[in-house]
């Protein structure tokens, strides 16, 4: 019996891109009587998806195809212009290579702050703190400011904190992109463990190998539309064919 | 479940306050002491100018002035803090979902905590003076709650609108500067011709400061109609600020 845990129904998202920026009062005042011209950009167009409990669901597509926008709408960070998203569970989002750490705080302080945002109390983090730091391999740097960390270190710290939140659904956007080899191995082990426990994850990556390794189902987005959804291997193959064909037709 | 949610948000308010606190005073030698030094220095120079040079003949002028400055400092720091802290959390806003109101609540509470500590400094001046302690002082708690709600409401309003119109923070700085002189802080209300009282009291903070001084220093009960009016105005400001914030909240992640 498959339970639908996330349902995306006819979701569209439009970004209005003004031809002239009008962010200051002077510009507003000057432009008050001029009709403002917008270029509308469909980031997502009529997306329908169903993700079942226990799915490891992949999203692939070229840059600018709407992957991140879709993740943000599922996470509830952006509001869709049309359609709706029904989520039956709590979500721990991990978006855009990080979680918005405060650069001037130490790794330790950031873990507590980010943990609180994910719903963990100080006591809970105290118990898990060593595990978080060990997983991120940042033992020596725990009291250093995060702004001095490399991007790989930041992602490691963010990821190891995010997985401590006991959420029903984990949203992962390019976790493996900047981590080094040993960290990627750790993540893979974590994914395997996570899958075994029957938890749900949505995973965006350009590393197609990890998509076919871990995801049962996947969706291919292009220009904000679903090109294909289904078995992850078939979807990845279609994506590769499209990319190669696109390259050839451009030449 | 609902209780769980509440605890979670209380915990988040606490953690945000702790991190704001660390960020604000990190790397500075005197650290938190600055929150006392700033109002006290302002008090020192204004006292020198108005009491010594211009020879204001007001009994307990030092207490009037200090209390006014401390309360006004909270208005300045609380509202500016709300504007800045919302922008400073842009990383979280565009990546994680949680009720955005928590950012403003935690920011204004951190500054409120400083206000309380500043009031402890005031109480030293108060005890040293010969002003008797009156039971009316308990009304002061009401005015402090009012002040908090005004700052919270204005903080909601300005921080939400400032995301889209960044001029607002500059305009607000100017308005606060004008407000300092348009509010009975340096002077007392008695020195102002009655025909201007209406204009002065359009500013909700003016009533709060005036009444606070009356109950704490003068030991007189402010007129009850005035108190009621000020409570209603406070609630109105809070509600408007909250509603505007809630209306803009879904678009923060896009606009920030």
Interface residues (C-beta under 8 A of the other chain):
Chain A: X15 X23 X24 X25 X28 X72 X75 X76 X77 X78 X79 X91 X93 X95 X96 X98 X99 X100 X101 X102 X104 X105 X109 X112 X113 X115 X116 X117 X118 X119 X121 X122
Chain B: X7 X8 X11 X12 X14 X15 X16 X18 X19 X22 X23 X26 X88 X89 X90 X91 X92 X93 X94 X95 X96 X97 X98 X164 X165 X166 X167 X171 X250 X251 X253 X254
